[in-house]
Amino acid sequence: MARIKIAYLGGGSTRAPGTMASFIWRAAQFAGSEIVLIDLDAERLELVHALAVKMAAVEGADLTITATTDRRAGVTDCDAVLSSFRPGCFEARALDERIPLKHGVIGQETQGPGGFFMALRSIHVVKDLINDLNQVAPKAVIFNYTNPVNIVAQAVTSHTDTPLVSLCEGPIIFPEGLLRACGLDPARADVVMAGVNHNCWSWRHTYDGQDLMPLLDQAWAEHRDDPAMDPVDRRLLHLAVTMRSVPAGYYQFYYFKDEVLREQQAAPTTRAEDILAWSPGYWAHYREQLAAAHPRLDPARSRGGIHELELAIDAMSAYYNDTGQRLPVNLPNRDGALPGFDNDTVVEVWCRVDRQGFHIEPQEPLPHAVRGITQQLAEYQRLAAEAAWSGGPADAVRALAANPLVPSVPVAEALYAEMAAAHARYLPDRLVP
């Protein structure tokens, strides 16, 4: 099994205890490895470190777990970097969600203006990370969970030779969620999705070997007026039967824009504000478990659940243990594997992963009904990556104006001015007007 050094950026986050629980659960696949937790918050980092060390000892996991606030020292001589951090923490995300609403635009973590500013902040840090890796760990591979994962990957793969693959469970969980909402068994379905991260569609969708769409048509006839059905599930089912393709959940923001905007504007809090209110409870639980003889994370009291970032751990194991596992990943569209997208555009596709790399499966084109919006989002992705990597305010406004959630150039200009001022401490000087 792989014996490697893994640097975990974001090792003091609310998700980090669950991520370490995942590593400990899978410890046999990384026997003898070292995991270095890296974070700017020394107090929380030490709590996660102590808890992880104790959980590993109780489970007999053959892992060495260390911690540091010095990123460069932490990544020195590492084989893999697990990147899952949030510049500005949830306070910055709350601004990403709240400010757009003032301008009549949906506020969201990875979509629209909120996602754009998350990209600007994230890539600003990732550029420095890559400079460190070039000096102290030139052979390291980045397994990226830092959002927006597609824009981060687009920037890095367009401008550096640093190997990076971005990861997201979306192509796994989007069809599963829709099928369960319709009373269908995901285990009997074969749904293959592709596109760009958080904005993919199915190009193959069968159930017991037959076309899934007639079953979704039946479910829509039964549930379209069902008040018991979750509104988001209803929107996604409506979208699937209309477009004849299973959508990513985030497409509700584009195809039900007015409805979602009204809900967000009427809500007393945003998602980030809710998480900020819940966070003290997460940390209280982690402190309780550190004091316990046999620490066990409670999924109801842990951020995200018991096991976190499992897809990244799957990808690391498949790569370093040469397993050939099939996984969804975000990487450049090599040799035009996904028709309709440039070769250097980062796309989300299913791959086979082994020690030689990430091998994209044969892909079919996306259905015409959904290809256009996905291509538009892919072009926005490229513009956002360029603005974040080396652009100025004019490049940023141009990228924002290309996003389907932003209705006009004047709105893009107003959003950029206000949000850049709000996030100035986390942006490079060239992006602050």
C-alpha positions as CSV (number, residue, x, y, z in Angstrom):
1,M,0.0,0.0,0.0
2,A,1.0,3.6,-0.6
3,R,3.4,5.1,2.0
4,I,3.3,8.8,1.2
5,K,3.4,12.2,2.8
6,I,0.1,14.1,2.5
7,A,-0.2,17.8,3.2
8,Y,-3.8,18.8,4.1
9,L,-4.5,22.5,3.6
10,G,-7.6,23.4,5.7
11,G,-6.6,21.0,8.4
12,G,-8.2,23.2,11.1
13,S,-11.6,23.6,9.4
14,T,-14.9,22.3,10.7
15,R,-14.8,19.6,8.1
16,A,-11.3,18.4,9.0
17,P,-12.2,16.0,11.9
18,G,-14.5,14.2,9.5
19,T,-11.8,14.1,6.8
20,M,-9.3,12.6,9.3
21,A,-12.0,10.1,10.3
22,S,-12.1,9.1,6.6
23,F,-8.3,8.7,6.4
24,I,-8.3,6.7,9.6
25,W,-11.1,4.4,8.3
26,R,-9.0,3.9,5.2
27,A,-5.7,3.7,7.0
28,A,-4.7,0.3,5.6
29,Q,-4.5,1.9,2.1
30,F,-2.0,4.4,3.4
31,A,-0.1,2.4,6.0
32,G,3.0,4.1,7.2
33,S,2.0,7.5,5.7
34,E,2.3,10.9,7.2
35,I,-0.5,13.5,7.1
36,V,0.4,17.1,7.9
37,L,-2.5,19.3,8.9
38,I,-2.0,22.9,7.8
39,D,-4.1,25.8,8.8
40,L,-3.8,29.5,9.9
41,D,-6.0,29.1,13.0
42,A,-3.5,27.6,15.5
43,E,-6.1,26.9,18.2
44,R,-8.5,25.0,16.0
45,L,-5.7,23.3,14.2
46,E,-4.3,21.9,17.5
47,L,-7.8,20.6,18.5
48,V,-8.2,18.8,15.2
49,H,-4.6,17.4,15.5
50,A,-5.1,16.1,19.0
51,L,-8.5,14.6,18.1
52,A,-7.1,12.9,15.0
53,V,-4.1,11.5,16.8
54,K,-6.4,10.1,19.5
55,M,-8.9,8.6,16.9
56,A,-6.0,7.0,15.0
57,A,-4.5,5.5,18.2
58,V,-7.9,4.0,19.3
59,E,-8.4,2.5,15.8
60,G,-4.8,1.3,15.6
61,A,-4.2,3.2,12.3
62,D,-0.7,3.2,11.1
63,L,-0.6,6.9,10.3
64,T,1.7,9.7,11.6
65,I,-0.3,12.9,12.0
66,T,1.4,16.2,12.5
67,A,0.3,19.8,12.3
68,T,1.7,23.3,11.5
69,T,0.6,26.8,10.7
70,D,3.7,27.2,8.4
71,R,2.4,26.1,4.9
72,R,5.8,26.0,3.3
73,A,7.2,23.8,6.0
74,G,4.1,21.6,5.9
75,V,4.3,20.9,2.2
76,T,8.0,20.3,2.1
77,D,8.8,16.9,0.5
78,C,5.1,16.0,0.3
79,D,3.8,13.6,-2.4
80,A,0.2,14.8,-2.3
81,V,-1.6,18.0,-1.3
82,L,-5.2,17.8,-0.2
83,S,-6.5,21.4,-0.7
84,S,-9.8,22.2,1.0
85,F,-9.6,25.7,2.5
86,R,-11.8,28.8,2.4
87,P,-10.1,32.2,2.3
88,G,-12.0,34.6,4.5
89,C,-13.8,31.7,6.2
90,F,-17.6,31.6,6.4
91,E,-17.7,35.4,7.0
92,A,-16.5,35.9,3.4
93,R,-19.0,33.4,2.1
94,A,-21.7,35.2,3.9
95,L,-20.8,38.4,1.9
96,D,-20.7,36.3,-1.3
97,E,-24.3,35.3,-0.6
98,R,-25.7,38.5,0.9
99,I,-24.3,41.3,-1.4
100,P,-25.6,39.9,-4.7
101,L,-29.2,39.9,-3.3
102,K,-29.0,43.7,-3.0
103,H,-28.5,43.8,-6.7
104,G,-31.3,41.4,-7.6
105,V,-28.9,38.5,-8.2
106,I,-28.8,35.1,-6.6
107,G,-26.1,34.8,-3.9
108,Q,-24.4,31.4,-3.9
109,E,-21.1,29.8,-2.8
110,T,-19.9,28.5,-6.2
111,Q,-22.3,30.1,-8.7
112,G,-22.7,33.6,-10.0
113,P,-20.9,36.6,-8.3
114,G,-20.5,34.7,-5.0
115,G,-18.7,31.9,-6.7
116,F,-16.6,34.3,-8.8
117,F,-15.3,36.1,-5.7
118,M,-14.6,32.8,-4.0
119,A,-12.5,31.9,-7.1
120,L,-10.6,35.2,-6.9
121,R,-9.7,34.6,-3.2
122,S,-8.9,30.9,-3.7
123,I,-6.6,31.3,-6.7
124,H,-4.8,34.1,-5.0
125,V,-3.7,31.6,-2.3
126,V,-3.2,28.7,-4.7
127,K,-0.7,30.7,-6.7
128,D,1.4,31.1,-3.6
129,L,1.0,27.4,-2.8
130,I,2.3,26.5,-6.2
131,N,5.3,28.7,-5.7
132,D,6.0,26.8,-2.5
133,L,5.6,23.4,-4.2
134,N,8.0,24.4,-7.0
135,Q,10.6,25.0,-4.4
136,V,10.1,22.3,-1.8
137,A,7.9,19.6,-3.3
138,P,8.2,19.7,-7.1
139,K,6.7,16.2,-7.7
140,A,3.6,16.8,-5.5
141,V,0.2,16.3,-7.0
142,I,-2.7,18.5,-5.8
143,F,-6.0,16.9,-5.1
144,N,-8.2,19.9,-5.0
145,Y,-11.4,20.4,-3.1
146,T,-11.1,24.2,-2.7
147,N,-14.0,25.9,-4.4
148,P,-14.9,26.7,-7.1
149,V,-13.0,23.5,-8.0
150,N,-13.4,24.0,-11.8
151,I,-12.2,27.6,-11.9
152,V,-9.2,26.7,-9.6
153,A,-8.3,23.8,-11.8
154,Q,-8.7,25.9,-15.0
155,A,-6.3,28.6,-13.6
156,V,-3.7,26.1,-12.5
157,T,-3.7,23.8,-15.5
158,S,-3.7,26.8,-17.9
159,H,-0.8,28.5,-16.3
160,T,1.4,25.9,-14.7
161,D,2.8,22.4,-15.1
162,T,1.8,21.5,-11.5
163,P,-0.3,18.3,-11.7
164,L,-3.8,19.0,-10.2
165,V,-7.1,17.2,-10.3
166,S,-10.2,18.8,-8.8
167,L,-12.8,16.6,-7.2
168,C,-16.6,16.7,-6.4
169,E,-19.2,14.1,-5.6
170,G,-21.8,15.8,-7.8
171,P,-21.9,13.2,-10.6
172,I,-22.5,10.6,-7.9
173,I,-25.0,12.3,-5.7
174,F,-27.1,14.4,-8.2
175,P,-28.7,11.3,-9.9
176,E,-29.0,9.5,-6.6
177,G,-30.9,12.3,-5.0
178,L,-33.3,12.7,-7.9
179,L,-33.9,8.9,-8.1
180,R,-34.7,8.7,-4.4
181,A,-37.0,11.7,-4.6
182,C,-38.9,9.7,-7.3
183,G,-39.1,6.5,-5.2
184,L,-36.5,4.8,-7.5
185,D,-33.5,2.7,-6.4
186,P,-30.2,4.3,-7.4
187,A,-28.5,0.9,-7.4
188,R,-30.6,-0.1,-10.5
189,A,-29.7,3.0,-12.5
190,D,-26.8,3.8,-14.7
191,V,-26.5,7.6,-15.0
192,V,-23.4,9.1,-16.5
193,M,-23.0,12.9,-16.2
194,A,-20.5,15.3,-17.8
195,G,-20.0,19.0,-18.2
196,V,-18.3,21.5,-15.9
197,N,-18.3,21.2,-12.1
198,H,-21.7,21.8,-10.4
199,N,-23.1,22.2,-14.0
200,C,-23.2,18.7,-15.5
201,W,-25.9,16.8,-17.2
202,S,-26.5,13.1,-18.0
203,W,-25.7,11.8,-21.5
204,R,-26.6,8.3,-20.5
205,H,-29.4,7.5,-18.2
206,T,-30.9,4.0,-17.8
207,Y,-32.9,2.1,-15.2
208,D,-32.7,-1.7,-15.3
209,G,-31.1,-1.3,-18.7
210,Q,-34.0,0.8,-20.1
211,D,-34.4,4.5,-20.7
212,L,-34.9,6.3,-17.3
213,M,-36.9,9.2,-18.8
214,P,-40.4,7.4,-18.9
215,L,-40.0,6.7,-15.2
216,L,-39.2,10.3,-14.5
217,D,-42.2,11.3,-16.6
218,Q,-44.4,9.1,-14.5
219,A,-42.9,10.5,-11.3
220,W,-43.5,14.1,-12.6
221,A,-47.2,13.3,-13.3
222,E,-47.5,12.0,-9.7
223,H,-45.6,14.7,-7.9
224,R,-45.9,18.0,-9.9
225,D,-48.7,19.1,-7.5
226,D,-47.5,17.2,-4.5
227,P,-47.0,19.6,-1.5
228,A,-45.1,17.0,0.3
229,M,-42.3,16.9,-2.2
230,D,-39.3,19.0,-1.5
231,P,-39.4,22.2,-3.7
232,V,-35.8,21.6,-4.9
233,D,-36.5,18.0,-5.8
234,R,-39.6,19.2,-7.7
235,R,-37.6,21.7,-9.7
236,L,-34.9,19.2,-10.6
237,L,-37.5,16.6,-11.6
238,H,-39.3,19.3,-13.7
239,L,-36.0,20.2,-15.3
240,A,-35.1,16.6,-16.1
241,V,-38.3,15.8,-17.8
242,T,-38.3,19.1,-19.7
243,M,-34.7,18.8,-20.9
244,R,-34.6,14.9,-21.1
245,S,-31.4,14.8,-19.1
246,V,-30.6,14.5,-15.4
247,P,-29.3,17.8,-14.2
248,A,-26.8,18.9,-11.5
249,G,-28.7,20.4,-8.6
250,Y,-27.2,23.8,-9.2
251,Y,-29.1,24.2,-12.4
252,Q,-32.1,25.3,-10.3
253,F,-30.4,28.6,-10.0
254,Y,-30.4,29.1,-13.8
255,Y,-33.8,27.6,-14.8
256,F,-35.8,28.7,-11.8
257,K,-33.9,32.0,-11.2
258,D,-36.8,34.2,-10.2
259,E,-38.3,31.6,-7.8
260,V,-35.0,31.0,-6.1
261,L,-34.2,34.7,-5.9
262,R,-37.5,35.4,-4.2
263,E,-36.8,32.7,-1.7
264,Q,-33.3,33.9,-0.9
265,Q,-34.5,37.5,-0.5
266,A,-37.3,36.5,1.8
267,A,-35.1,34.2,4.0
268,P,-33.9,35.8,7.3
269,T,-30.4,34.2,6.9
270,T,-28.1,32.9,4.2
271,R,-26.6,29.4,4.2
272,A,-23.2,30.8,5.4
273,E,-24.9,32.7,8.2
274,D,-26.6,29.5,9.3
275,I,-23.3,27.6,9.3
276,L,-21.7,30.3,11.4
277,A,-24.5,29.9,13.9
278,W,-24.0,26.1,14.0
279,S,-20.1,26.2,14.1
280,P,-19.8,26.6,17.9
281,G,-21.8,23.4,18.3
282,Y,-19.4,21.5,16.0
283,W,-16.4,22.6,18.0
284,A,-18.1,21.8,21.3
285,H,-18.6,18.2,19.9
286,Y,-15.0,17.9,18.8
287,R,-13.8,19.0,22.3
288,E,-16.1,16.5,23.9
289,Q,-14.8,13.7,21.8
290,L,-11.2,14.7,22.5
291,A,-12.0,14.2,26.1
292,A,-13.7,10.8,25.6
293,A,-11.8,7.5,26.0
294,H,-13.0,6.3,22.7
295,P,-13.8,9.3,20.4
296,R,-16.5,8.9,17.9
297,L,-17.9,11.6,15.7
298,D,-21.7,12.1,15.7
299,P,-22.9,12.8,12.1
300,A,-25.6,15.0,13.5
301,R,-23.0,17.2,15.3
302,S,-20.1,17.2,12.9
303,R,-19.8,19.5,9.9
304,G,-20.8,17.4,6.9
305,G,-21.1,14.1,8.8
306,I,-18.7,11.4,10.0
307,H,-16.6,10.9,6.8
308,E,-15.6,13.9,4.7
309,L,-13.7,14.4,1.4
310,E,-13.9,10.6,0.7
311,L,-13.7,11.1,-3.1
312,A,-10.3,12.8,-2.7
313,I,-9.1,9.8,-0.6
314,D,-10.5,7.5,-3.2
315,A,-8.5,9.4,-5.9
316,M,-5.3,9.3,-3.9
317,S,-5.6,5.6,-3.2
318,A,-6.4,4.8,-6.8
319,Y,-3.4,6.9,-8.0
320,Y,-0.8,5.9,-5.5
321,N,-2.0,2.3,-5.1
322,D,-2.5,1.8,-8.9
323,T,-6.1,0.4,-8.5
324,G,-7.7,1.6,-11.8
325,Q,-10.8,2.7,-9.8
326,R,-13.5,4.6,-11.8
327,L,-14.2,8.1,-10.4
328,P,-15.6,11.5,-11.5
329,V,-12.9,14.2,-11.8
330,N,-12.3,17.7,-13.1
331,L,-9.4,18.0,-15.5
332,P,-8.6,19.4,-19.0
333,N,-10.6,17.9,-21.8
334,R,-7.7,16.0,-23.4
335,D,-8.0,15.2,-27.1
336,G,-11.6,16.7,-27.1
337,A,-12.8,13.7,-25.0
338,L,-16.1,15.6,-24.3
339,P,-17.4,16.8,-27.6
340,G,-18.2,20.5,-27.9
341,F,-15.6,21.7,-25.4
342,D,-12.0,23.0,-26.1
343,N,-9.2,20.6,-25.3
344,D,-7.8,22.8,-22.5
345,T,-11.2,23.5,-20.9
346,V,-11.5,21.8,-17.5
347,V,-14.5,19.5,-17.7
348,E,-16.1,17.1,-15.2
349,V,-16.1,13.6,-16.5
350,W,-15.7,10.0,-15.3
351,C,-12.2,8.6,-15.4
352,R,-10.2,5.5,-14.6
353,V,-7.5,6.3,-12.2
354,D,-4.2,4.4,-11.8
355,R,-0.5,5.2,-11.3
356,Q,-0.2,6.5,-14.8
357,G,-2.8,9.1,-14.3
358,F,-6.5,10.0,-14.9
359,H,-7.8,8.4,-18.1
360,I,-11.1,9.9,-19.4
361,E,-13.7,7.4,-20.4
362,P,-15.2,7.6,-23.9
363,Q,-17.8,10.4,-23.8
364,E,-20.9,11.2,-25.9
365,P,-21.9,14.8,-26.6
366,L,-24.3,16.4,-24.2
367,P,-27.9,16.7,-25.5
368,H,-28.4,19.8,-27.6
369,A,-31.1,21.1,-25.2
370,V,-28.5,21.5,-22.4
371,R,-25.2,21.8,-24.3
372,G,-25.5,25.6,-24.9
373,I,-25.8,26.7,-21.2
374,T,-23.0,24.3,-20.2
375,Q,-20.7,25.7,-22.9
376,Q,-21.6,29.2,-21.7
377,L,-20.6,28.3,-18.2
378,A,-17.4,26.7,-19.5
379,E,-16.5,30.0,-21.2
380,Y,-17.3,32.0,-18.1
381,Q,-15.0,29.5,-16.2
382,R,-12.1,30.4,-18.5
383,L,-12.7,34.1,-18.2
384,A,-12.9,33.9,-14.4
385,A,-9.7,31.8,-14.2
386,E,-7.9,34.4,-16.3
387,A,-9.1,37.3,-14.2
388,A,-8.1,35.5,-11.0
389,W,-4.7,34.5,-12.2
390,S,-3.4,37.7,-13.8
391,G,-6.3,40.1,-14.6
392,G,-7.5,43.4,-13.4
393,P,-10.9,45.0,-12.7
394,A,-11.9,45.2,-16.4
395,D,-11.2,41.5,-16.9
396,A,-13.2,40.7,-13.8
397,V,-16.2,42.7,-14.9
398,R,-16.0,41.0,-18.3
399,A,-16.0,37.6,-16.6
400,L,-19.0,38.5,-14.4
401,A,-21.0,39.8,-17.3
402,A,-20.5,36.5,-19.1
403,N,-22.1,34.6,-16.2
404,P,-25.8,33.7,-16.9
405,L,-26.9,34.8,-13.4
406,V,-25.6,38.4,-14.0
407,P,-28.3,40.3,-16.1
408,S,-26.3,43.2,-17.4
409,V,-22.9,45.0,-17.7
410,P,-24.1,47.8,-15.3
411,V,-25.0,45.1,-12.7
412,A,-21.7,43.4,-13.2
413,E,-19.9,46.7,-12.6
414,A,-21.8,47.5,-9.5
415,L,-21.4,44.0,-8.1
416,Y,-17.7,44.0,-8.7
417,A,-17.1,47.4,-7.1
418,E,-19.0,46.5,-3.9
419,M,-17.7,43.0,-3.6
420,A,-14.1,43.8,-4.4
421,A,-14.2,46.5,-1.7
422,A,-15.7,44.0,0.8
423,H,-13.1,41.3,0.1
424,A,-10.1,43.6,-0.5
425,R,-8.0,42.0,2.2
426,Y,-8.2,38.6,0.5
427,L,-7.5,39.9,-3.1
428,P,-4.3,40.8,-4.9
429,D,-3.8,44.5,-5.2
430,R,-4.3,44.4,-9.0
431,L,-8.0,43.3,-8.5
432,V,-8.9,46.0,-6.0
433,P,-10.4,49.1,-7.8
